Amino acid sequence: PHFVSTTEEYDLDQGIWIKPSRTSRMREKRADFVAGCLGGRVIVAGGL
């Protein structure tokens, strides 16, 4: 798997992807996870 520490943010009001800052990186690199929307929240589960 390819492990990454980057994050991505989507602005719903503007309809654009926001470039991540250095402070928005995850502390631990992750791979093979899934994300979905549930009740207006983004849920990320699983991974290595």
Helices and strands as residue ranges (DSSP letters): E 9-11, E 16-18, G 22-24, E 33-38, E 41-46
